[in-house]
Amino acid sequence: MISKKIIKEMAFQFGIEVYITKAEPFIEEKERIKEQRDRGLFLKRYWSDEEIEKFCEPQSVLKEAKSIIVSYLFYYTYEEKDPSQEGNPYGFIARYTRRNYYKELKIRLKKLVKVLKKEYGGKFFVSVNGPIIEKPMAVRSGLGYYGKHSIIIHPNYGSWIVLGEIITDLEMEVDSSLEKDCGNCQLCIETCPTKAIIEPYIIDRKKCIQDLSSWLGIIPDEIKAVWQNRLYGCDTCQEVCPVNKKVKEEEPKTEIGIIGAYLPLIEILNMDEKTFRTKYGNNQISASWIDFNVIKRNALIALGNIKDKKTIPLIEKYLKENNPILKDAADWALKQF
């Protein structure tokens, strides 16, 4: 069995902290997902039992899996103020998307794998925002605990982290999970603009702006009304968290995929898809699974909430769209004036 102290020292040279747990199935989480699926709380297409079981089973990505190394990158950094001016409004970008911390973490984990392979041999699977469940891995490994907003909270860095894992057939000494929770605090539940946190740890994804901002479909009018100027993502439940309020900003951990805290809405609505994906190609906002019409829809909803009269002619152009999603967003936006 490999000492966890040795693994942690290896990881430290690549600027990451790691926690280790066993690669056993996540049975409780599997049942939770099935229960939420049956309640109709997901946006994605229907999950079969088999798909959920694979998602919660480390052996589905590495048959001989014995250990999981869990890591994170902290992304709470200072960003610019809203640069909007009359006639040139900007849309808000959630903090985790302002730089591509997922890609950065994957690079660092792969470097750790290279060293581990050289030293011990073995097989490895690196997952960052990938095909295997990650939050329960973080909890079991002691990296953090579930907040009532269902995001993992690190004791020192709050929920301002992205997660990544290495699944391996090597036998490693494991860490203990944390005996910690949010206590009586309900701020995230009370403050969610769409009341998407329907009970502690349970999110109705059909109401969650974070999820809806990457989903292709027509947004209900009551959600558009509280969308504000968001172009992608939502940080509200994290911003109000008392643990997060104690966290200090740090220098950025990556230069990959920098887009900043705000993007120009008129420019985006005048862009073609090729230009958009070229300009923001290294950031998750232009991931292949996100339809460009989703970003345009978000921009139109943001304009409806900003109510800059100089943007009316541009919004009116989208009334002529054949795409019902964009036409709906434009029609709603104009009605706000």
The 8 nearest C-alpha neighbors of each residue, nearest first, counted from 0:
[[1, 170, 171, 172, 2, 169, 3, 173],
 [2, 0, 171, 172, 170, 3, 5, 6],
 [1, 3, 4, 172, 5, 171, 0, 6],
 [4, 2, 6, 172, 5, 7, 1, 171],
 [5, 3, 7, 2, 6, 8, 172, 1],
 [4, 6, 8, 3, 2, 7, 9, 1],
 [7, 5, 3, 9, 8, 4, 10, 2],
 [6, 8, 10, 4, 9, 5, 17, 3],
 [9, 7, 11, 5, 10, 6, 4, 12],
 [8, 10, 6, 7, 11, 12, 5, 111],
 [11, 9, 7, 8, 12, 13, 15, 111],
 [10, 12, 14, 8, 15, 13, 9, 16],
 [11, 13, 10, 14, 9, 8, 15, 111],
 [14, 12, 11, 10, 15, 107, 111, 110],
 [13, 15, 11, 12, 10, 16, 107, 252],
 [16, 14, 11, 10, 13, 17, 70, 71],
 [15, 17, 70, 11, 10, 7, 14, 71],
 [18, 16, 70, 69, 7, 68, 15, 10],
 [17, 19, 69, 140, 68, 142, 174, 70],
 [20, 18, 68, 173, 140, 174, 67, 69],
 [21, 19, 140, 173, 67, 66, 174, 139],
 [20, 22, 66, 23, 67, 65, 173, 19],
 [23, 21, 66, 65, 67, 57, 64, 20],
 [22, 24, 21, 25, 57, 56, 65, 58],
 [25, 23, 56, 26, 55, 57, 22, 58],
 [26, 24, 55, 28, 27, 29, 56, 23],
 [25, 27, 29, 28, 24, 30, 55, 56],
 [28, 26, 30, 29, 25, 31, 32, 24],
 [27, 29, 31, 30, 26, 25, 32, 55],
 [30, 28, 26, 32, 27, 31, 55, 25],
 [29, 31, 33, 27, 28, 32, 34, 26],
 [32, 30, 28, 34, 29, 33, 35, 27],
 [33, 31, 35, 29, 34, 30, 36, 28],
 [32, 34, 36, 30, 31, 35, 37, 29],
 [33, 35, 31, 37, 32, 36, 30, 38],
 [36, 34, 38, 32, 37, 33, 40, 31],
 [37, 35, 33, 39, 38, 34, 40, 32],
 [36, 38, 34, 39, 35, 33, 40, 32],
 [39, 37, 35, 36, 40, 34, 41, 33],
 [38, 40, 36, 37, 41, 35, 203, 42],
 [39, 41, 203, 204, 35, 38, 36, 205],
 [42, 40, 204, 43, 39, 36, 205, 203],
 [43, 41, 205, 204, 44, 40, 214, 210],
 [44, 42, 41, 45, 46, 214, 204, 40],
 [43, 45, 46, 42, 41, 47, 36, 39],
 [44, 46, 47, 43, 36, 41, 42, 39],
 [47, 45, 50, 44, 51, 48, 36, 43],
 [46, 48, 50, 49, 51, 45, 52, 33],
 [49, 47, 51, 50, 52, 46, 33, 53],
 [48, 50, 52, 47, 51, 53, 46, 54],
 [51, 49, 47, 53, 52, 48, 46, 54],
 [52, 50, 54, 48, 53, 49, 55, 29],
 [51, 53, 49, 55, 54, 50, 56, 48],
 [54, 52, 56, 50, 55, 51, 59, 49],
 [53, 55, 131, 51, 52, 132, 56, 50],
 [56, 54, 52, 25, 53, 132, 29, 24],
 [55, 57, 24, 53, 58, 59, 54, 52],
 [58, 56, 59, 22, 60, 24, 61, 64],
 [59, 57, 62, 61, 60, 56, 64, 63],
 [58, 60, 57, 53, 56, 61, 62, 54],
 [61, 59, 58, 57, 62, 124, 131, 56],
 [62, 60, 58, 64, 63, 59, 57, 124],
 [61, 63, 58, 64, 59, 60, 57, 168],
 [62, 64, 168, 61, 65, 58, 167, 122],
 [65, 63, 168, 167, 61, 58, 62, 22],
 [64, 66, 168, 22, 170, 21, 169, 167],
 [67, 65, 21, 22, 167, 20, 170, 166],
 [66, 68, 166, 20, 22, 165, 19, 21],
 [67, 69, 19, 165, 164, 18, 17, 166],
 [70, 68, 164, 18, 17, 163, 19, 137],
 [69, 71, 17, 163, 162, 16, 164, 18],
 [72, 70, 162, 161, 163, 160, 73, 15],
 [71, 73, 160, 161, 74, 104, 100, 162],
 [72, 74, 160, 159, 75, 71, 156, 161],
 [73, 75, 159, 160, 76, 95, 72, 251],
 [76, 74, 248, 159, 73, 249, 77, 94],
 [77, 75, 248, 249, 74, 251, 250, 78],
 [76, 78, 248, 79, 75, 249, 250, 251],
 [77, 79, 260, 76, 259, 80, 97, 94],
 [80, 78, 260, 81, 77, 259, 82, 261],
 [79, 81, 82, 78, 260, 261, 83, 77],
 [80, 82, 83, 261, 79, 89, 260, 91],
 [83, 81, 80, 84, 89, 261, 88, 79],
 [84, 82, 88, 89, 81, 87, 85, 263],
 [83, 85, 87, 88, 86, 82, 89, 81],
 [86, 84, 87, 307, 88, 83, 309, 308],
 [85, 87, 309, 84, 88, 310, 307, 308],
 [86, 88, 84, 85, 83, 89, 265, 263],
 [89, 87, 83, 84, 264, 263, 86, 85],
 [88, 90, 263, 262, 83, 264, 261, 87],
 [89, 91, 230, 228, 261, 262, 229, 264],
 [90, 92, 229, 261, 230, 228, 260, 93],
 [93, 91, 260, 231, 261, 230, 232, 94],
 [94, 92, 232, 233, 96, 95, 234, 231],
 [93, 95, 96, 97, 92, 260, 75, 234],
 [94, 96, 93, 97, 74, 98, 100, 159],
 [97, 95, 98, 94, 93, 99, 283, 92],
 [96, 98, 259, 258, 94, 95, 257, 260],
 [99, 97, 257, 256, 96, 100, 255, 258],
 [98, 100, 256, 101, 282, 255, 102, 96],
 [99, 101, 103, 102, 98, 104, 253, 72],
 [102, 100, 104, 99, 103, 105, 127, 161],
 [101, 103, 105, 100, 104, 99, 106, 255],
 [104, 102, 100, 106, 101, 105, 253, 107],
 [105, 103, 107, 101, 106, 102, 100, 108],
 [104, 106, 108, 102, 107, 103, 109, 127],
 [107, 105, 103, 109, 104, 108, 102, 110],
 [108, 106, 110, 104, 109, 105, 13, 111],
 [109, 107, 111, 105, 110, 106, 104, 112],
 [108, 110, 112, 106, 111, 107, 105, 113],
 [111, 109, 107, 113, 108, 112, 106, 114],
 [110, 112, 108, 114, 109, 113, 10, 115],
 [113, 111, 109, 115, 110, 114, 116, 108],
 [112, 114, 110, 116, 111, 115, 117, 109],
 [115, 113, 117, 111, 112, 116, 118, 110],
 [116, 114, 112, 118, 117, 113, 119, 111],
 [117, 115, 120, 113, 119, 118, 114, 112],
 [116, 118, 114, 115, 120, 119, 113, 112],
 [117, 119, 115, 116, 114, 120, 113, 121],
 [120, 118, 116, 115, 117, 121, 169, 114],
 [119, 121, 116, 117, 118, 115, 122, 169],
 [120, 122, 169, 116, 168, 119, 123, 167],
 [121, 123, 167, 168, 120, 124, 169, 116],
 [122, 124, 167, 166, 165, 125, 121, 168],
 [123, 125, 166, 165, 167, 126, 61, 60],
 [126, 124, 165, 164, 166, 123, 127, 109],
 [125, 127, 129, 164, 163, 165, 128, 124],
 [128, 126, 163, 129, 105, 101, 164, 162],
 [129, 127, 126, 163, 101, 130, 162, 133],
 [128, 130, 127, 126, 131, 132, 133, 163],
 [131, 129, 54, 132, 128, 126, 60, 127],
 [130, 132, 54, 129, 133, 55, 57, 126],
 [131, 133, 55, 54, 134, 135, 130, 136],
 [134, 132, 136, 135, 131, 137, 162, 163],
 [133, 135, 137, 136, 132, 138, 151, 150],
 [136, 134, 138, 137, 133, 139, 132, 25],
 [137, 135, 133, 139, 134, 138, 140, 69],
 [136, 138, 142, 134, 140, 135, 139, 143],
 [139, 137, 135, 144, 143, 141, 136, 140],
 [140, 138, 176, 136, 141, 137, 135, 20],
 [139, 141, 20, 137, 19, 176, 138, 18],
 [176, 142, 140, 177, 138, 143, 175, 139],
 [143, 141, 137, 140, 138, 18, 153, 144],
 [144, 142, 153, 152, 138, 141, 151, 137],
 [143, 145, 138, 152, 151, 180, 146, 179],
 [146, 144, 151, 149, 150, 152, 147, 180],
 [145, 147, 148, 149, 150, 151, 152, 181],
 [146, 148, 200, 199, 149, 145, 181, 187],
 [147, 149, 146, 150, 200, 187, 196, 236],
 [150, 148, 200, 147, 146, 145, 151, 201],
 [151, 149, 146, 148, 145, 158, 152, 147],
 [150, 152, 145, 144, 158, 143, 146, 134],
 [153, 151, 158, 157, 143, 144, 146, 145],
 [152, 154, 143, 157, 156, 155, 158, 142],
 [155, 153, 157, 156, 152, 143, 242, 142],
 [156, 154, 153, 157, 246, 242, 152, 245],
 [157, 155, 153, 246, 154, 159, 158, 73],
 [156, 158, 152, 153, 243, 159, 242, 155],
 [157, 159, 152, 160, 151, 153, 150, 156],
 [160, 158, 157, 75, 74, 73, 156, 161],
 [161, 159, 73, 72, 158, 74, 71, 162],
 [160, 162, 71, 72, 101, 73, 100, 163],
 [163, 161, 71, 70, 160, 127, 72, 164],
 [162, 164, 127, 70, 126, 71, 69, 104],
 [165, 163, 69, 126, 68, 125, 70, 127],
 [164, 166, 125, 68, 124, 67, 167, 126],
 [167, 165, 67, 124, 123, 66, 64, 164],
 [166, 168, 123, 64, 169, 66, 122, 65],
 [167, 169, 64, 65, 63, 122, 121, 66],
 [170, 168, 167, 121, 65, 171, 66, 122],
 [169, 171, 0, 65, 66, 1, 168, 172],
 [172, 170, 1, 0, 173, 66, 169, 2],
 [171, 173, 3, 2, 1, 0, 170, 174],
 [174, 172, 19, 20, 171, 3, 175, 21],
 [173, 175, 19, 140, 20, 18, 141, 176],
 [176, 174, 141, 140, 177, 173, 139, 20],
 [141, 175, 177, 139, 140, 138, 178, 174],
 [178, 176, 141, 179, 175, 143, 144, 138],
 [179, 177, 176, 180, 144, 141, 175, 143],
 [178, 180, 177, 144, 181, 182, 143, 145],
 [179, 181, 182, 144, 145, 146, 178, 147],
 [182, 180, 184, 146, 183, 147, 179, 145],
 [181, 183, 180, 184, 179, 185, 147, 146],
 [182, 184, 181, 185, 180, 186, 147, 199],
 [183, 185, 182, 181, 186, 187, 147, 241],
 [184, 186, 188, 187, 189, 183, 147, 199],
 [187, 185, 189, 188, 184, 190, 239, 240],
 [186, 188, 236, 190, 189, 185, 191, 148],
 [189, 187, 185, 186, 196, 190, 191, 194],
 [188, 190, 186, 187, 191, 185, 194, 192],
 [191, 189, 187, 188, 186, 192, 236, 235],
 [190, 192, 194, 193, 188, 236, 189, 187],
 [193, 191, 194, 190, 225, 235, 195, 226],
 [192, 194, 195, 191, 206, 222, 207, 225],
 [195, 193, 191, 196, 192, 197, 188, 206],
 [194, 196, 206, 203, 207, 193, 197, 202],
 [197, 195, 202, 188, 194, 198, 201, 203],
 [196, 198, 195, 202, 201, 194, 203, 199],
 [197, 199, 201, 196, 200, 202, 188, 147],
 [198, 200, 147, 201, 196, 148, 197, 188],
 [201, 199, 147, 149, 148, 198, 202, 146],
 [200, 202, 198, 199, 196, 197, 149, 203],
 [203, 201, 196, 195, 204, 197, 200, 40],
 [202, 204, 40, 195, 205, 206, 196, 207],
 [205, 203, 207, 41, 206, 40, 202, 42],
 [204, 206, 203, 42, 207, 41, 40, 211],
 [205, 207, 195, 204, 203, 193, 208, 211],
 [206, 208, 204, 195, 209, 210, 205, 211],
 [209, 207, 211, 210, 212, 233, 206, 232],
 [208, 210, 232, 233, 207, 212, 211, 231],
 [211, 209, 208, 207, 212, 213, 204, 214],
 [210, 212, 208, 214, 213, 209, 207, 205],
 [211, 213, 210, 231, 209, 214, 232, 208],
 [212, 214, 211, 210, 289, 293, 215, 231],
 [215, 213, 211, 212, 216, 210, 293, 289],
 [216, 214, 293, 213, 290, 217, 292, 211],
 [215, 217, 324, 214, 218, 293, 211, 296],
 [218, 216, 324, 219, 327, 215, 328, 323],
 [217, 219, 216, 220, 223, 222, 211, 328],
 [220, 218, 222, 221, 223, 217, 224, 206],
 [221, 219, 223, 222, 224, 218, 331, 217],
 [220, 222, 224, 223, 219, 225, 193, 218],
 [221, 223, 224, 220, 219, 225, 226, 193],
 [222, 224, 220, 226, 225, 221, 300, 219],
 [223, 225, 221, 222, 226, 220, 304, 227],
 [226, 224, 227, 222, 223, 192, 221, 193],
 [225, 227, 223, 224, 222, 229, 228, 301],
 [226, 228, 304, 225, 229, 301, 305, 224],
 [229, 227, 301, 90, 91, 304, 305, 226],
 [230, 228, 91, 90, 231, 227, 301, 226],
 [229, 231, 90, 297, 91, 298, 92, 228],
 [232, 230, 92, 212, 229, 93, 91, 233],
 [231, 233, 209, 93, 212, 92, 208, 229],
 [232, 234, 209, 93, 235, 208, 231, 229],
 [235, 233, 237, 236, 93, 238, 232, 94],
 [236, 234, 238, 237, 233, 191, 239, 190],
 [237, 235, 187, 238, 239, 234, 191, 240],
 [238, 236, 240, 234, 235, 239, 243, 158],
 [237, 239, 235, 236, 240, 234, 243, 244],
 [240, 238, 237, 236, 241, 187, 186, 235],
 [239, 241, 243, 237, 242, 238, 244, 187],
 [242, 240, 244, 243, 239, 245, 186, 238],
 [241, 243, 244, 240, 245, 157, 246, 154],
 [244, 242, 157, 246, 240, 245, 241, 158],
 [243, 245, 241, 242, 246, 240, 238, 239],
 [246, 244, 243, 242, 247, 241, 157, 156],
 [245, 247, 243, 244, 156, 248, 157, 242],
 [248, 246, 249, 245, 75, 244, 76, 156],
 [249, 247, 76, 75, 77, 246, 250, 74],
 [250, 248, 76, 251, 247, 75, 77, 74],
 [249, 251, 76, 252, 248, 77, 75, 74],
 [252, 250, 253, 76, 249, 74, 254, 75],
 [253, 251, 250, 74, 254, 73, 72, 100],
 [254, 252, 255, 251, 103, 100, 98, 99],
 [253, 255, 257, 256, 98, 252, 251, 99],
 [256, 254, 99, 253, 257, 98, 281, 103],
 [255, 257, 282, 281, 98, 99, 258, 254],
 [256, 258, 98, 255, 97, 259, 254, 99],
 [259, 257, 97, 98, 256, 260, 279, 282],
 [260, 258, 97, 261, 257, 78, 98, 92],
 [259, 261, 92, 97, 91, 78, 79, 258],
 [262, 260, 91, 90, 92, 89, 259, 81],
 [261, 263, 89, 90, 264, 91, 260, 92],
 [264, 262, 89, 266, 265, 88, 90, 267],
 [263, 265, 267, 89, 266, 298, 90, 88],
 [266, 264, 268, 267, 263, 269, 87, 88],
 [265, 267, 269, 264, 263, 268, 270, 262],
 [266, 268, 270, 264, 269, 265, 263, 295],
 [269, 267, 265, 266, 270, 295, 264, 298],
 [268, 270, 266, 267, 265, 271, 313, 264],
 [271, 269, 267, 268, 266, 274, 275, 272],
 [270, 272, 274, 273, 275, 269, 268, 267],
 [271, 273, 275, 274, 276, 291, 270, 277],
 [274, 272, 276, 275, 271, 277, 270, 278],
 [275, 273, 277, 272, 271, 276, 278, 270],
 [276, 274, 272, 278, 273, 277, 279, 270],
 [275, 277, 280, 273, 279, 278, 274, 285],
 [276, 278, 280, 274, 275, 279, 273, 281],
 [277, 279, 275, 276, 280, 274, 281, 273],
 [280, 278, 276, 282, 277, 281, 275, 285],
 [281, 279, 276, 277, 282, 278, 285, 256],
 [280, 282, 256, 279, 255, 283, 99, 285],
 [281, 283, 256, 284, 99, 280, 279, 285],
 [282, 284, 286, 285, 99, 96, 281, 256],
 [285, 283, 282, 286, 96, 279, 289, 231],
 [284, 286, 283, 276, 280, 282, 279, 287],
 [287, 285, 283, 288, 289, 284, 282, 280],
 [286, 288, 289, 285, 290, 283, 276, 284],
 [287, 289, 286, 290, 285, 213, 291, 214],
 [290, 288, 287, 286, 213, 291, 285, 293],
 [289, 291, 292, 293, 288, 215, 287, 294],
 [292, 290, 293, 294, 272, 289, 295, 285],
 [291, 293, 295, 290, 294, 296, 325, 215],
 [294, 292, 296, 291, 290, 295, 215, 297],
 [293, 295, 297, 291, 292, 296, 298, 230],
 [296, 294, 292, 298, 297, 293, 268, 299],
 [295, 297, 293, 299, 325, 298, 294, 292],
 [298, 296, 294, 300, 230, 295, 299, 301],
 [297, 299, 295, 301, 296, 300, 230, 264],
 [298, 300, 302, 296, 301, 297, 329, 328],
 [301, 299, 303, 297, 302, 298, 328, 332],
 [300, 302, 228, 298, 304, 299, 303, 229],
 [303, 301, 305, 299, 304, 300, 306, 298],
 [332, 304, 302, 300, 301, 306, 305, 335],
 [303, 305, 301, 302, 227, 306, 228, 300],
 [304, 306, 302, 303, 307, 301, 228, 227],
 [307, 305, 303, 304, 302, 308, 336, 335],
 [306, 308, 309, 310, 305, 86, 85, 302],
 [309, 307, 310, 311, 306, 336, 86, 312],
 [310, 308, 86, 307, 311, 312, 85, 87],
 [309, 311, 308, 313, 312, 307, 314, 86],
 [310, 312, 314, 313, 308, 309, 315, 333],
 [313, 311, 315, 314, 310, 316, 309, 308],
 [314, 312, 316, 315, 311, 310, 317, 265],
 [315, 313, 311, 316, 317, 312, 329, 310],
 [314, 316, 312, 318, 317, 313, 311, 329],
 [317, 315, 313, 314, 318, 319, 312, 320],
 [318, 316, 320, 319, 315, 314, 326, 329],
 [319, 317, 326, 315, 316, 320, 329, 330],
 [318, 320, 317, 316, 321, 326, 315, 322],
 [321, 319, 317, 322, 318, 326, 325, 323],
 [322, 320, 323, 319, 326, 325, 318, 317],
 [321, 323, 320, 324, 325, 326, 292, 327],
 [324, 322, 326, 325, 327, 321, 320, 217],
 [325, 323, 217, 327, 326, 322, 216, 328],
 [326, 324, 328, 296, 327, 323, 322, 329],
 [325, 327, 318, 323, 329, 324, 328, 320],
 [326, 328, 330, 324, 325, 329, 323, 331],
 [329, 327, 325, 331, 326, 330, 300, 299],
 [330, 328, 332, 326, 331, 327, 314, 299],
 [331, 329, 327, 333, 332, 328, 326, 318],
 [330, 332, 334, 328, 329, 333, 327, 335],
 [303, 333, 331, 329, 335, 334, 330, 300],
 [334, 332, 335, 330, 331, 336, 329, 303],
 [333, 335, 331, 336, 332, 330, 303, 329],
 [336, 334, 333, 332, 303, 331, 306, 304],
 [335, 334, 333, 306, 303, 332, 308, 307]]
